[in-house]
Amino acid sequence: MASVNVDLVLDPVCPWCWLGHRYWKAAQELVPEIPVETVLRPFQLDDAIPKEGVPYQAYMKARIGEDAQGRFKAMRAHLEEAGPKAGIVFNFDEITTRPNTMDAHRLIRWAQGQGQGEAAAEAIFKAYFEERRDIGAADELVTIAGAIGLEGDVVRDLLASNRDMAEIEREERFFRSLGVAGVPCFIFNGAFAVSGAEAPETLADAIRKASTLPQEREE
């Protein structure tokens, strides 16, 4: 079968994205005969958050609103039940900061250039949701970078600059122009998309379908 290229659009503060990424890895194990290349793409759920971040609990309460509290609790209960089955721990009640994710996206981009993009994303998800660390803070991102084998001093210097901010914003605009309005979103060979944290079996079926199609993707 032909190889499959997948653009995985995500935001590191999205719990569904962590669950979706774990499901994605499991899906590839269901179809080992099909080569898959995954490129992580940026999506900021709220780019208006200041660089220093905002208090998490107050932010979530204001963003969700009173009318949606019941639906939010049900979604959270689903995540807390599904997470452990995928090897994930969500500590929602202990998260203190809702960060701006531009710098986390930059780290993922730089790590991806060294073949460590998915490792960076996993480390950032874990740092935020399980370890309750502020993934908008440069020191935390430098520590994460070092843990996955990147040069911490280089990453610190890059974070102190505006390197790749414009490119991340361009990529995000591009995927929004394609109709991506929520994450995670899996775009297969530039031909069709699967939105949400779908089950590994569903994603594996999408890989099989994509392997029969020509490849067209954003570079």
C-alpha positions as CSV (number, residue, x, y, z in Angstrom):
1,M,0.0,0.0,0.0
2,A,1.0,3.6,-0.6
3,S,2.3,5.7,2.3
4,V,0.0,8.1,4.1
5,N,0.8,11.7,5.1
6,V,-1.2,13.2,7.9
7,D,-1.3,16.7,9.2
8,L,-2.4,16.5,12.8
9,V,-3.7,19.9,13.9
10,L,-3.6,20.4,17.7
11,D,-3.1,22.7,20.7
12,P,-1.2,21.5,23.7
13,V,-3.8,22.9,26.2
14,C,-6.5,20.8,24.6
15,P,-7.1,17.6,26.6
16,W,-8.9,16.0,23.6
17,C,-5.7,16.5,21.6
18,W,-3.6,14.5,24.1
19,L,-6.2,11.7,24.0
20,G,-6.4,12.0,20.2
21,H,-2.6,11.7,19.9
22,R,-2.6,8.6,22.0
23,Y,-5.4,7.1,19.9
24,W,-3.4,8.1,16.8
25,K,-0.4,6.1,17.9
26,A,-2.6,3.1,18.7
27,A,-4.3,3.4,15.3
28,Q,-0.9,3.2,13.5
29,E,-0.2,0.0,15.4
30,L,-3.4,-1.5,13.9
31,V,-2.1,-1.0,10.3
32,P,1.7,-1.6,10.6
33,E,1.8,-2.5,6.9
34,I,1.0,1.1,5.9
35,P,3.8,3.7,6.3
36,V,2.6,6.9,7.9
37,E,4.2,10.3,8.2
38,T,2.7,12.6,10.8
39,V,3.3,16.4,10.8
40,L,2.1,18.3,13.8
41,R,0.4,21.6,12.9
42,P,-0.4,24.5,15.2
43,F,-3.8,25.7,16.3
44,Q,-4.2,28.2,19.2
45,L,-7.6,27.8,20.8
46,D,-7.2,31.3,22.3
47,D,-4.4,33.4,21.0
48,A,-5.6,36.5,23.0
49,I,-4.2,35.1,26.2
50,P,-1.3,37.2,27.4
51,K,2.2,35.7,27.3
52,E,2.3,35.3,31.1
53,G,-1.0,33.3,31.0
54,V,-4.1,33.7,33.2
55,P,-5.5,31.9,36.2
56,Y,-6.9,28.6,34.9
57,Q,-10.0,28.0,37.0
58,A,-11.4,31.6,36.5
59,Y,-10.6,31.5,32.8
60,M,-12.4,28.2,32.3
61,K,-15.4,29.3,34.3
62,A,-15.7,32.5,32.2
63,R,-15.1,30.8,28.9
64,I,-17.6,28.0,29.4
65,G,-20.4,30.1,30.9
66,E,-23.1,29.0,33.4
67,D,-25.3,27.6,30.7
68,A,-22.7,25.1,29.5
69,Q,-21.5,23.9,32.9
70,G,-23.4,20.7,32.8
71,R,-22.1,19.8,29.4
72,F,-18.6,20.7,30.4
73,K,-18.7,18.4,33.5
74,A,-19.9,15.5,31.3
75,M,-17.1,16.1,28.9
76,R,-14.6,16.2,31.7
77,A,-15.9,13.1,33.2
78,H,-15.5,11.3,29.9
79,L,-11.9,12.5,29.6
80,E,-11.1,11.4,33.2
81,E,-12.5,8.0,32.5
82,A,-10.9,7.5,29.0
83,G,-7.6,9.0,30.0
84,P,-6.2,6.2,32.2
85,K,-7.1,3.6,29.6
86,A,-4.8,5.5,27.2
87,G,-2.1,6.0,29.8
88,I,-3.1,9.6,30.5
89,V,-3.6,11.4,33.8
90,F,-5.7,14.5,33.8
91,N,-5.3,16.7,36.9
92,F,-7.8,19.4,35.9
93,D,-8.5,20.6,39.5
94,E,-4.8,21.3,40.2
95,I,-3.9,23.2,37.0
96,T,-3.2,26.8,38.0
97,T,-2.4,28.6,34.7
98,R,-4.0,28.7,31.3
99,P,-1.0,29.6,29.2
100,N,-0.6,31.3,25.8
101,T,0.6,28.4,23.6
102,M,2.7,30.2,21.0
103,D,6.0,29.2,22.6
104,A,4.9,25.6,23.1
105,H,4.0,25.5,19.4
106,R,7.4,26.9,18.6
107,L,9.1,24.2,20.6
108,I,7.1,21.5,18.9
109,R,8.1,23.0,15.5
110,W,11.8,23.1,16.4
111,A,11.7,19.6,17.8
112,Q,9.9,18.3,14.7
113,G,12.8,19.6,12.6
114,Q,15.0,17.1,14.6
115,G,12.5,14.2,14.4
116,Q,11.3,14.8,17.9
117,G,8.0,16.6,17.3
118,E,5.7,14.0,18.7
119,A,8.0,13.4,21.6
120,A,7.8,17.2,22.4
121,A,4.1,17.2,22.1
122,E,3.7,14.3,24.5
123,A,6.1,15.9,27.0
124,I,4.2,19.2,26.8
125,F,0.9,17.5,27.3
126,K,2.2,15.5,30.3
127,A,3.8,18.6,31.8
128,Y,0.5,20.6,31.6
129,F,-2.2,18.1,32.4
130,E,-0.5,15.6,34.7
131,E,2.3,17.6,36.3
132,R,0.4,21.0,36.3
133,R,3.4,22.9,35.0
134,D,3.1,26.2,33.2
135,I,3.9,25.3,29.6
136,G,3.9,29.0,28.6
137,A,7.0,29.6,30.8
138,A,10.3,29.6,29.0
139,D,12.1,27.8,31.8
140,E,9.6,24.9,31.7
141,L,9.9,24.6,27.9
142,V,13.7,24.6,28.1
143,T,13.5,21.8,30.7
144,I,11.1,19.8,28.4
145,A,13.4,20.4,25.5
146,G,16.4,19.0,27.4
147,A,14.4,16.0,28.5
148,I,13.8,15.0,24.9
149,G,17.3,15.5,23.8
150,L,17.3,19.1,22.4
151,E,19.9,21.7,23.3
152,G,18.4,23.6,26.2
153,D,20.6,26.7,25.7
154,V,19.7,26.9,22.0
155,V,16.0,26.6,22.8
156,R,16.2,29.3,25.5
157,D,17.8,31.7,23.0
158,L,15.2,30.9,20.3
159,L,12.4,31.4,22.8
160,A,13.8,34.8,23.6
161,S,13.5,35.8,20.0
162,N,10.5,36.0,17.6
163,R,11.8,33.1,15.6
164,D,9.0,31.3,13.7
165,M,6.1,33.1,15.3
166,A,5.0,34.5,11.9
167,E,5.3,31.0,10.3
168,I,3.1,29.5,13.0
169,E,0.5,32.2,12.6
170,R,0.6,31.5,8.8
171,E,0.1,27.8,9.2
172,E,-2.8,28.3,11.6
173,R,-4.5,30.7,9.2
174,F,-4.1,28.2,6.4
175,F,-5.7,25.4,8.3
176,R,-8.5,27.6,9.5
177,S,-9.1,28.6,5.9
178,L,-9.6,24.9,5.2
179,G,-12.4,24.8,7.7
180,V,-10.5,23.5,10.8
181,A,-12.4,25.1,13.7
182,G,-11.6,22.6,16.5
183,V,-8.9,20.2,17.4
184,P,-7.6,17.6,17.2
185,C,-8.1,17.4,13.4
186,F,-6.4,14.8,11.3
187,I,-6.0,15.7,7.6
188,F,-5.2,12.6,5.4
189,N,-3.1,13.2,2.3
190,G,-4.7,16.7,2.0
191,A,-7.9,14.9,0.8
192,F,-10.2,14.4,3.8
193,A,-10.3,15.1,7.5
194,V,-11.3,13.3,10.7
195,S,-12.1,15.7,13.6
196,G,-12.0,14.9,17.3
197,A,-10.4,12.2,19.4
198,E,-11.9,9.3,17.4
199,A,-11.2,5.7,18.4
200,P,-8.1,4.0,17.1
201,E,-10.2,1.7,14.9
202,T,-11.8,4.7,13.2
203,L,-8.4,6.3,12.6
204,A,-7.0,3.1,11.3
205,D,-9.9,2.9,8.8
206,A,-9.0,6.4,7.7
207,I,-5.4,5.4,7.2
208,R,-6.5,2.5,5.0
209,K,-8.7,4.8,3.0
210,A,-5.9,7.4,2.6
211,S,-3.5,4.8,1.4
212,T,-5.6,4.4,-1.8
213,L,-5.6,8.2,-2.5
214,P,-3.0,10.5,-4.1
215,Q,-1.1,12.8,-1.7
216,E,-1.7,16.5,-1.5
217,R,-0.6,18.4,1.6
218,E,0.5,21.7,3.0
219,E,4.3,22.1,3.1
